[in-house]
């Protein structure tokens, strides 16, 4: 979600790359029984950022026969520290703290625990000897949904409901503006933020303010609990909505049209398998349409009636071009060197 966006942290008991085999010797023969912990900043059922990791980690644990310990609703690093310490004392193979708010804490823990590998999804961070970086393309996230929103909009005015002026959200909004213009040169995106990651009423109020300014579609870019208020408003006001992070169509089935969501499963499965085999190396992972880290929900269900066949065809072609890198996007300021 960086802002809510929160950040991803994986911690594993091993010394970067060459020492992994020592710390994970018990799992060298396979992933059966591999133990890992996940710490989430918001509810595991938030239909947004935290739920993406909940679904992925539970699925991967089941596939690999691994043992998962999951804790949610922990955003503050002071409150989270005892959870890190507890998992480290239990010698789990991996700690995944899914929040940008833990970036500094991870740096501190990495120094004090040199035999532990940390994987943190944070803005502007680079891999070090025992910290890897995991994130996703904010630009592709925003571009894809606002391309579709601009094709659906009759007025050409797309309202963008953000959570906060955090790097993940501002860059998602940049992608939104680019996607909207690519779909309709006359499209206009108007933006506002709830400045809150939890309060759904604020999401509803910000969404209504944008509708009052002439928007006839909403892109809900915050990807946090507060986003659900704006999505629910779409159902009440019968306005097409587009979202991020998770499949939000259940909030307003007839009007939430699409979402570009994070799929952490392939990457998480690969990472755990490499750790267990003693082959783990530090890295930077950037989830995109090209590597499967980003996906768009299928245009099915009650809201599908809002998307003409010609737009469906164009949307599929645009996503394919995004995945192939054929659509040129600016270099990310949040993740230099990536889209």
C-alpha positions as CSV (number, residue, x, y, z in Angstrom):
1,X,0.0,0.0,0.0
2,X,4.6,3.7,1.4
3,X,2.1,6.0,3.0
4,X,-0.2,3.4,4.2
5,X,1.7,2.3,1.7
6,X,3.2,1.0,3.8
7,X,6.3,-0.9,3.6
8,X,7.3,-4.5,3.2
9,X,9.8,-6.1,5.5
10,X,11.0,-9.6,5.4
11,X,13.4,-10.8,8.0
12,X,15.1,-14.2,7.8
13,X,17.6,-15.8,10.1
14,X,20.7,-15.9,8.0
15,X,23.7,-13.7,7.1
16,X,23.2,-12.1,3.7
17,X,23.7,-14.4,0.7
18,X,26.7,-16.5,1.8
19,X,25.6,-17.3,5.4
20,X,22.0,-18.2,4.7
21,X,22.7,-21.9,4.7
22,X,24.1,-21.7,8.3
23,X,21.0,-20.0,9.8
24,X,18.5,-22.0,7.8
25,X,20.1,-25.4,7.9
26,X,17.0,-27.1,9.2
27,X,15.1,-26.0,6.1
28,X,17.8,-26.7,3.6
29,X,16.1,-30.0,2.5
30,X,12.8,-28.2,1.7
31,X,10.3,-25.7,2.9
32,X,8.2,-28.1,5.0
33,X,7.9,-26.6,8.5
34,X,9.6,-23.4,7.5
35,X,8.5,-20.7,10.0
36,X,7.8,-17.1,9.2
37,X,6.0,-14.2,10.7
38,X,4.0,-11.4,9.1
39,X,3.3,-8.0,10.8
40,X,0.6,-5.9,9.2
41,X,-0.1,-2.2,9.8
42,X,-3.9,-2.4,9.4
43,X,-6.6,-5.0,9.5
44,X,-5.9,-8.3,7.7
45,X,-9.4,-8.0,6.2
46,X,-9.0,-4.3,5.1
47,X,-9.7,-5.2,1.4
48,X,-6.6,-3.2,0.7
49,X,-2.8,-3.3,1.4
50,X,-2.7,-5.5,4.4
51,X,-5.1,-8.1,3.0
52,X,-3.0,-8.5,-0.1
53,X,-0.2,-9.8,2.1
54,X,-2.6,-11.8,4.2
55,X,-3.9,-13.7,1.2
56,X,-0.4,-14.2,-0.3
57,X,1.3,-15.4,2.9
58,X,-1.5,-17.8,3.8
59,X,-1.5,-19.2,0.3
60,X,2.2,-19.6,0.1
61,X,2.4,-21.2,3.6
62,X,-0.2,-23.7,2.5
63,X,1.6,-24.5,-0.8
64,X,5.0,-24.9,0.9
65,X,3.9,-26.6,4.1
66,X,5.3,-23.6,6.0
67,X,4.2,-22.3,9.4
68,X,2.9,-18.7,9.5
69,X,2.5,-16.3,12.4
70,X,0.4,-13.3,11.4
71,X,-0.3,-10.1,13.4
72,X,-2.3,-7.2,12.2
73,X,-3.3,-3.7,13.2
74,X,0.3,-2.7,14.2
75,X,1.5,0.5,12.5
76,X,3.5,2.3,15.2
77,X,7.2,1.0,15.2
78,X,7.4,1.4,19.0
79,X,4.5,-1.0,19.4
80,X,5.9,-3.3,16.7
81,X,9.3,-3.7,18.2
82,X,8.4,-6.3,20.8
83,X,6.8,-8.4,18.0
84,X,10.0,-8.3,16.0
85,X,12.0,-9.2,19.1
86,X,9.7,-12.1,19.9
87,X,9.9,-13.5,16.4
88,X,13.7,-13.1,16.3
89,X,13.9,-14.9,19.7
90,X,11.9,-17.8,18.2
91,X,14.4,-18.1,15.3
92,X,11.7,-17.9,12.6
93,X,13.0,-18.1,9.1
94,X,11.3,-14.9,8.0
95,X,9.7,-11.8,9.4
96,X,7.6,-9.8,7.0
97,X,6.6,-6.4,8.4
98,X,4.3,-5.0,5.8
99,X,4.6,-1.3,6.5
100,X,6.7,1.7,5.4
101,X,6.6,2.8,9.0
102,X,9.1,0.1,10.0
103,X,11.9,1.2,7.6
104,X,14.1,2.8,10.3
105,X,13.4,0.1,12.8
106,X,14.6,-2.5,10.3
107,X,17.8,-0.6,9.8
108,X,18.4,-0.6,13.5
109,X,17.6,-4.3,13.8
110,X,19.7,-5.2,10.9
111,X,22.8,-3.7,12.6
112,X,22.1,-5.5,15.8
113,X,21.2,-8.8,14.1
114,X,23.9,-9.3,11.4
115,X,22.9,-12.9,11.0
116,X,19.4,-11.9,10.0
117,X,18.4,-10.9,6.5
118,X,15.8,-8.1,6.3
119,X,13.8,-7.5,3.1
120,X,12.1,-4.1,3.3
121,X,9.8,-2.5,0.8
122,X,10.6,1.2,1.3
123,X,11.0,4.3,-0.8
124,X,14.4,5.3,-1.9
125,X,16.2,2.4,-0.1
126,X,19.0,0.3,-1.6
127,X,20.0,-3.2,-0.7
128,X,22.8,-3.6,1.8
129,X,24.7,-6.6,3.0
130,X,21.7,-7.9,5.1
131,X,18.8,-5.8,3.8
132,X,16.9,-6.4,0.6
133,X,14.3,-4.2,-0.9
134,X,10.8,-5.1,-2.2
135,X,8.3,-2.7,-3.7
136,X,6.0,-2.2,-6.7
137,X,5.5,0.3,-9.6
138,X,3.3,3.1,-8.3
139,X,3.3,4.6,-11.9
140,X,1.9,1.4,-13.5
141,X,-0.7,1.2,-10.7
142,X,-2.1,4.6,-11.4
143,X,-1.6,4.6,-15.1
144,X,-3.6,1.4,-15.7
145,X,-6.7,2.4,-13.6
146,X,-6.9,6.0,-14.8
147,X,-6.6,5.0,-18.4
148,X,-9.7,2.9,-17.9
149,X,-11.4,5.6,-15.8
150,X,-10.8,8.2,-18.6
151,X,-12.4,5.9,-21.2
152,X,-15.5,5.4,-19.0
153,X,-15.9,9.0,-18.0
154,X,-18.5,11.1,-19.9
155,X,-17.3,14.5,-18.6
156,X,-13.6,13.7,-18.9
157,X,-13.2,14.7,-15.2
158,X,-11.7,12.0,-12.9
159,X,-11.7,12.5,-9.2
160,X,-8.7,11.0,-7.4
161,X,-9.2,10.2,-3.7
162,X,-5.8,9.8,-2.0
163,X,-4.9,8.9,1.5
164,X,-1.8,11.1,2.1
165,X,0.9,13.0,0.3
166,X,3.3,10.1,0.8
167,X,5.6,8.9,-2.0
168,X,3.5,5.9,-2.9
169,X,0.3,8.0,-3.3
170,X,1.8,11.0,-5.0
171,X,3.6,8.8,-7.6
172,X,0.5,6.7,-8.1
173,X,-1.4,9.9,-8.8
174,X,1.3,10.9,-11.3
175,X,0.7,7.6,-13.1
176,X,-3.0,8.3,-13.0
177,X,-2.6,11.6,-14.8
178,X,-0.4,10.1,-17.4
179,X,-2.8,7.2,-18.0
180,X,-5.9,9.5,-18.2
181,X,-4.2,11.7,-20.8
182,X,-3.1,8.7,-22.8
183,X,-6.7,7.5,-23.0
184,X,-8.3,11.0,-23.5
185,X,-6.1,14.0,-24.3
186,X,-8.8,16.3,-22.8
187,X,-9.2,14.3,-19.6
188,X,-8.7,16.2,-16.3
189,X,-7.8,14.7,-13.0
190,X,-8.7,16.5,-9.8
191,X,-7.1,15.3,-6.6
192,X,-7.7,15.5,-2.8
193,X,-6.4,13.5,0.2
194,X,-8.2,12.2,3.3
195,X,-4.9,12.6,5.3
196,X,-6.1,9.5,7.2
197,X,-5.4,5.9,6.6
198,X,-8.3,4.5,8.7
199,X,-11.4,6.8,8.8
200,X,-13.8,5.7,6.1
201,X,-16.1,8.7,6.7
202,X,-13.2,11.0,5.6
203,X,-12.9,8.9,2.4
204,X,-16.6,9.3,1.7
205,X,-16.4,13.1,2.3
206,X,-13.4,13.6,0.1
207,X,-15.0,11.6,-2.6
208,X,-18.2,13.6,-2.4
209,X,-16.2,16.9,-2.6
210,X,-14.7,15.7,-5.9
211,X,-18.1,14.7,-7.3
212,X,-19.3,18.2,-6.3
213,X,-16.5,19.7,-8.5
214,X,-17.8,17.8,-11.5
215,X,-16.0,14.5,-11.5
216,X,-18.2,11.6,-12.8
217,X,-15.7,8.8,-12.0
218,X,-13.5,8.3,-9.0
219,X,-10.1,6.7,-8.8
220,X,-9.5,5.7,-5.1
221,X,-5.7,5.7,-4.9
222,X,-5.0,5.5,-1.2
223,X,-5.2,1.8,-0.8
224,X,-6.1,1.9,2.9
225,X,-9.1,1.4,5.2
226,X,-10.2,5.0,4.6
227,X,-10.5,4.2,0.9
228,X,-13.5,2.0,1.6
229,X,-15.6,5.0,2.4
230,X,-15.0,6.5,-1.0
231,X,-15.7,3.2,-2.7
232,X,-19.0,2.8,-0.8
233,X,-19.9,6.3,-1.9
234,X,-19.6,5.1,-5.5
235,X,-22.4,2.6,-4.9
236,X,-24.6,5.2,-3.2
237,X,-24.1,7.8,-5.9
238,X,-24.0,5.3,-8.8
239,X,-20.6,6.5,-9.9
240,X,-18.0,4.3,-11.6
241,X,-15.0,3.7,-9.3
242,X,-11.5,2.4,-9.8
243,X,-9.1,1.3,-7.1
244,X,-5.7,-0.1,-6.0
245,X,-4.1,-2.8,-4.0
246,X,-6.9,-5.3,-3.7
247,X,-10.1,-6.5,-5.5
248,X,-12.6,-4.0,-4.0
249,X,-15.6,-4.9,-6.2
250,X,-17.4,-6.4,-3.3
251,X,-17.7,-3.0,-1.6
252,X,-20.1,-1.7,-4.4
253,X,-20.5,-4.5,-7.0
254,X,-22.4,-2.5,-9.5
255,X,-20.0,0.4,-9.6
256,X,-16.5,-0.6,-8.5
257,X,-15.3,-1.4,-12.0
258,X,-11.7,-2.5,-11.7
259,X,-8.6,-2.5,-9.4
260,X,-4.9,-2.9,-10.1
261,X,-3.8,-5.1,-7.2
262,X,-0.6,-6.4,-5.7
263,X,0.1,-10.1,-6.1
264,X,2.9,-11.0,-3.7
265,X,2.5,-14.7,-4.0
266,X,5.0,-15.6,-6.8
267,X,7.8,-13.5,-5.3
268,X,7.1,-14.6,-1.7
269,X,7.1,-18.3,-2.7
270,X,10.3,-17.9,-4.6
271,X,12.0,-16.0,-1.8
272,X,11.1,-18.6,0.9
273,X,12.2,-21.5,-1.4
274,X,15.6,-19.8,-2.0
275,X,16.1,-19.2,1.7
276,X,15.3,-22.8,2.5
277,X,17.7,-24.0,-0.2
278,X,20.5,-21.8,1.1
279,X,20.5,-19.9,-2.2
280,X,19.1,-16.5,-1.1
281,X,20.8,-13.4,-2.2
282,X,20.0,-9.7,-1.5
283,X,17.9,-8.0,-4.2
284,X,15.5,-5.3,-5.2
285,X,12.1,-6.5,-6.3
286,X,9.8,-4.2,-8.2
287,X,6.3,-5.6,-8.8
288,X,5.0,-4.8,-12.3
289,X,2.6,-6.1,-14.9
290,X,5.7,-7.5,-16.6
291,X,6.7,-9.8,-13.8
292,X,3.2,-10.5,-12.4
293,X,3.6,-8.4,-9.3
294,X,0.7,-6.2,-10.5
295,X,-2.5,-7.5,-12.0
296,X,-5.9,-6.0,-12.9
297,X,-9.1,-7.6,-11.8
298,X,-11.2,-9.1,-14.6
299,X,-14.0,-7.1,-16.0
300,X,-16.7,-9.4,-14.7
301,X,-19.6,-9.1,-12.4
302,X,-22.4,-6.4,-12.2
303,X,-20.0,-3.5,-12.9
304,X,-18.9,-5.0,-16.1
305,X,-22.0,-3.5,-17.8
306,X,-20.2,-0.1,-17.5
307,X,-17.4,-1.1,-19.8
308,X,-18.2,-1.3,-23.6
309,X,-16.5,-4.1,-25.6
310,X,-14.3,-1.7,-27.4
311,X,-13.0,-0.3,-24.1
312,X,-12.4,-3.9,-22.8
313,X,-10.3,-4.7,-25.9
314,X,-8.3,-1.5,-25.6
315,X,-7.8,-2.0,-21.9
316,X,-6.4,-5.5,-22.4
317,X,-4.1,-4.3,-25.1
318,X,-2.9,-1.4,-22.9
319,X,-2.1,-3.8,-20.0
320,X,-0.2,-6.0,-22.4
321,X,1.9,-3.1,-23.6
322,X,2.5,-2.0,-20.0
323,X,3.8,-5.5,-19.2
324,X,6.1,-5.5,-22.2
325,X,7.5,-2.1,-21.3
326,X,6.2,-0.7,-24.6
327,X,4.5,2.2,-22.7
328,X,7.3,4.6,-21.7
329,X,6.9,5.9,-18.2
330,X,9.2,8.3,-16.3
331,X,11.8,6.9,-14.0
332,X,10.4,6.5,-10.5
333,X,11.6,9.1,-8.1
334,X,10.5,6.9,-5.2
335,X,12.5,3.9,-6.6
336,X,15.3,5.3,-8.8
337,X,16.2,3.0,-11.6
338,X,12.7,1.5,-11.8
339,X,9.3,2.4,-13.3
